[in-house]
């Protein structure tokens, strides 16, 4: 029987440090700790400096896509076409670059610039179409981005016939795929620049605050004078642009334009965001946590590769982690609600 105070109220229950840490930090720190302990025990090469740098480089592509996905999630939606954007960016950018280089073999720098701009334009165009459908025509983000995923994938396959695109300047891969400055791979520098840009956007600009407001309550945001349609459009446009940058860097790493890359990116990007504490209901999320979530996914994949776990089972593990992260988020919200009572 519960003991009551003199005023007739039950005393507040004691909460242990683990519960408090879970409420304040979320599930990600616990998952990171478990992953490091498990994979260190399974492989002696896991915690080496070389392998950690390899994990960071491999995680750059997912980090970019996850930050773009975060914008869509903040507004209460999501983007299932990010994988297709990567593929279409790769094909369009490689095709433009290879065609230009075949015509002007002495202008490698110009060819690289043209290819990069073409790829960015293609990826951003898909994001713009998603934004128009969701913002102007009130199409469900699920249906809009799923439809564009099919359209973009079909265009990429039509352009290539399923055959990789070759003929790009060697300098493109040497600089953006395998290049290093002061021992740090080029993609990491590109990712750091985008992380800084995202941090400034979400914390120090009016548009960033609008993303949170629209995701928290779109009707109240409209009544407050926020242009909710423009905010939704910009979220999907920027999401497409971020995925396009990732697609270009992946193309440089592969040194070919591929129509089949990025298939797992939608799942992994959403998983990275949810594990990083971004709410599926919108309005909640931090850039730093999303970056850590993407690194965590890369850490898991790297650890499973070192442990020689089959790639098919790795997909299962990512799916299970996504489900557990959603469950953990629900439990965390309940704990927060109890603390506020």
N, C-alpha and C positions, 0 to 999 in steps of 0.2 A: 504494500500500500504506500503510495507516494506521500512524503512528509510535506506539509504545507507551512508557509510562513505565517507570521502573526496577522498579516493582511488577508490571509486566505488564498494566496497565490502560490503555485508550485515554483520551487527554485529553478533557475535556469540550468539546463543540463551542462555538465562539463564536457568540453570538446578537446580531444587530444590534438597534438601538434600535427599529426598526419592529416587529419580532417581539415585543419586550418590551412595547411600548405596546399591541399587539393583545391580548396575554395579560392585561394588567392592566385595560385600559379597554374591551375588546370592539370590535365593529365600528361602533357608533353614532357616535363622534367622526369617524371617517373618512368615513362616509356624510354627516354634517352638513357637513363641509368641502367635499366634492365637490358637494353640492347647492347650497351658497351660491355657490361659484365658477361653476358652470354656469348657474344662473338669473340671477346678476348679469350675466353676459356676454350672456344672452338678452334681458334687460329692464332698462331704466334705472330702473324704478319698484320693483324688487324690494327693494332695501335701504333704502328710505325709511322714516322713522319711522312714517308713517301706515300703510304696508303691514305693517310688523312688528307693530303693534298689531292690525291686522286679522287677521293670522295667529294671534296669541295668542287673540283672541276666538273665531275659528273652531275653534281647537284645543281649547277648553274642553270642548265636548260629548264629543269623543273621549277626552279625558284622563280624564273621570269614568268613562266606560264601561271604559276600559283599566285603571284602577285596580281596578275591580270584577272584571274578567276576571283580573287578576293574582292575586286571592285564590283563584279557582278553579284557576288554573294551579299555584299554590304547593302545593295539596293533591293535585296529580297529575291533575286533570281539566281541564275547560274548559266554557264556557257558550255554546252556539250560539243561545240564545234572547234575547240582549241586544237585538237589533234589534226583536224582537217586543215585548219589555218596553217599549221606547221608544214604539212605536206604540200599545200598549194603554194606557200611562200617558197619552199625549196625548189619546186618544179619551175615556177615562173622566174625566180631569181637566177637559177642555174641556166635556164633556156636563154634568157636575155643576155646573161654574161657570156655564155658559150658562143652565141650568135655574133655578139659584138666583137668578141676576141678573134673569131674566125675571119671577120672582115677587117679588123684593125689589130693585128698581132703585136704591133709595136706600142700600142696604147693600153697596156695591161691595167694601169691605175684607173683610167677612164672606164674601162670595161667593168671593173669591180664596182665602181661607184654606180654605174647604170644598173648592174644586176642587183645591187643592194636596194636601190630606190624602187626598182620594179617589184622585188619581193616584198618590201614594206608596203607598197601600194596595194598589192594583191591581198595581203593579210589584213590590212586596215579596211579594205573594201568589204571583206566578209564581216568584220566587226561593225562597220557602218550599216550594212544591211540588217544585221541582227538588231542593232539599236533602233533602226527605223521601224522594224516590225514590232518590237516590244514597246517602244515609246509612243509611236504615232498611231499604230493600229491595234494596240493592246493585245497582241498575240502572246500566248503563254510562252515564257522563256524556254520551257522544255520543248515545245513543238517548234518554235522558231529556230532555235539553235540546232535541234536534231535534224530539221529539214535542211538547214544550211550545211550541216556536216555531210549529208548525202550529196547535195549539189556540188560542194567544193571537192569532195573526193572523186565524184564523177568527172569533173573538169580536169583534175590532176591526172587521172587515168587516161582520159581522152587525149590530153596533150602529149603524153609519153608512151601510150600503148603498154604501160606497165614496165617499160624499159628505163633504167637509170639514165640520167642526162650527164654526159661527160663533156670535156672540152673547155672547162673553166681555167683561168690563169692559175698557175701553181702558187703564185703569191697569195691568192685568196685563202687557200688552205694553210699555207705556211704562216700567215699572220693571224688569221682569225680562228683557225682550227687547232694548230699545233704551236703557235707562237708563245713566247714567254718573255716577260720583262722582270728583271731582278729575281728570276726563279719562280715567278708566279704566272700561271697560264693567262692568256689574253681574255678568255671568257669570264674569268673571275673579276677582272677589272670592269668589263662591261656590266656584269651583274651588280657590282658595288655601285656603279653610277646609277643604275636603275633603282636600286634600293634607296639611295639617297633621294632620287627624284620622287619616288613614291612616298617617302617619309615627309618630304616637304609638301607634297600635294595633299596628303590626308590630314596633316597637322597644322599647316600654316596657310592654307588657301581656303577661300569660300567654297569652291567646288568640292573640295574634300569633305568639308562639314556637311554639305548638301547630300553627299552620298550616304552618310550616317543617318541624316534626318529622313531621307526618303525611305531607307530601309526600316527605320524605326516606326514611322507612321506616314505613309504617303499622302493620306487625306489631310492630316494636320499640316504637313509640309506645304501642300498646295494652298491651304488657307493662310499660311504664314507668308505667302508671296514667293515661294521657291518655284522656279521653273522645273517641275518634276520631269517633264518630257525631255528637256535638254540634259538633265542630270542622268537619266536612264540611258539616253543616246550616248553620252560621253563615256559612261561606264563600259558599254559594250565596244565602243570604238577603241578605247584605250586597252581593253582586254585583247582585242584582235591585234593591235599594234605590238603589245608585249609578246604575244605568241609568235608574231612574225619575226621579231628580233631573235627569239629562241630558234625559230626555224632556219634563219640565215646562219647562225652559229653552228647548228647541227649540220647544215649543208657543208660548211667549211670543214668540219671535222670529218665528214664522210667523203668529201671531195667529189661528190656526185649529187645531182638532184633526184630525190626519191619521192615517189607518190605513196609509199607505204609506211613512212615514218610517222611517229606521233600517235599511233593508234591507242596506246595506253595512257596518253597524257590527260584526257578528261577525268578519268578515275583517279589518277595519281595527284592531279592538281586539286581536286575537291578534297581528297584525303589529306593532303598537306595543309589545306586551309582549316578543315574541321579539327584535325589533330592540333593545329595551332590556335584553336579557340575561336575561330570565326563561326558565328551563329548561322545556321541554315535559315533562320527566320529573318535575317537581315539586321543591320544597324550595329553589330558588335564585331570587333576584330582589330588586331594590331599587326603592323607590317613586320616587326621583329619576330613575333611568334610564328607568322606564316613562313618566314625565311627559315626559322628553326625547324618547322614542320617539314619543309622541303628537304632540308639537310638530313632530317631523321629518316625520311623515305629513302634517300640516297644511301644512308648508312645501313639501313636494313638490306637493301639490294646488294650493296657491296659485301656485307657480312655473309649473306646467303651464297653469293658467288664464291667467296673464299671457303665457305663450308661445303661447296659443291652441291648445293641444292638446285634441283632442276628449275628451269625458267617457268615452266607451267605452274609449279607449286608456289613460286614467288608471287604470281598474280593472285593466287588464293590468299596468301599471307597479307597482301596489300588490302584486299577486300575485307578480310577479317579485322584488320586494324581500323579500317574506316567504320565498320559497324561498332567496334568497341569504343571508338572515339565519340561517335554519336551518343551511345549509351552513357559514356562518362560525362558528356556535356549535359545530358538530361539530369543526371544525378547532381552535377555541380549546380545547375539552376535551382534544383530543389533545396540544396543546402543553403544557397544564397537567400532563397525565399524564407526559409526557416530563421535565418539569422536576422532578417529584416522584421520578422513578426515580434 
